[in-house]
Amino acid sequence: MIDFDRFITGLGNVVLWSIVAFILAVALFEVLNRRYKLISEIFEENSVAAGIFAGAFVLGIFYTVTQIVIN
């Protein structure tokens, strides 16, 4: 039998930390876009390196938040 209160608490934590990770990723992407014109580098200049750079930062944020949730 599943403990319903524990399930709801865990689900709430996952949803909360997912929202936090999403907000951090969007904020970081906006900072990178303003400083380095990242969107124009990726789409207009077709820079693969800029895409990898942005993706690495976003994945790093999500990985860090995942480690916080797990522990």
C-alpha positions in Angstrom: 0.0 0.0 0.0 1.3 3.4 -0.9 1.6 6.2 1.7 -0.5 8.9 0.1 0.9 11.8 2.2 4.5 10.9 1.3 3.6 10.6 -2.4 1.9 14.1 -2.4 4.9 15.6 -0.6 7.4 14.1 -3.1 5.3 15.1 -6.0 5.1 18.7 -4.7 8.8 18.8 -4.2 9.5 17.6 -7.8 7.0 20.2 -9.2 8.5 23.0 -7.1 12.1 22.2 -8.0 11.2 21.7 -11.7 9.7 25.2 -11.7 12.9 26.6 -10.0 15.1 24.9 -12.6 13.0 26.2 -15.4 13.2 29.8 -14.1 16.9 29.5 -13.6 17.4 28.1 -17.1 15.4 30.9 -18.7 17.1 33.6 -16.7 20.5 32.2 -17.6 19.6 32.0 -21.3 18.4 35.6 -21.2 21.7 36.7 -19.6 23.7 34.8 -22.2 21.5 36.2 -25.0 22.0 39.8 -23.8 25.7 39.5 -23.3 26.8 37.3 -26.2 23.8 37.7 -28.6 23.3 34.0 -28.3 20.1 33.7 -30.3 21.6 35.5 -33.3 24.8 33.4 -33.1 22.8 30.1 -33.1 20.2 30.9 -35.7 21.6 33.6 -38.0 25.3 32.6 -37.9 24.5 28.9 -37.6 27.1 28.5 -34.9 27.2 25.0 -33.5 29.6 26.0 -30.8 27.1 28.6 -29.5 24.4 26.0 -29.4 26.6 23.5 -27.5 27.6 26.3 -25.1 23.9 27.2 -24.4 22.9 23.6 -24.1 25.7 22.8 -21.7 24.7 25.6 -19.3 21.0 24.5 -19.4 21.9 20.9 -18.8 24.2 21.9 -16.0 21.4 23.8 -14.2 19.0 20.9 -14.6 21.6 18.4 -13.4 22.4 20.5 -10.3 18.7 20.8 -9.4 18.2 17.1 -9.9 21.0 16.4 -7.5 19.4 18.7 -4.9 16.0 16.9 -5.3 17.5 13.4 -5.0 19.5 14.2 -1.9 
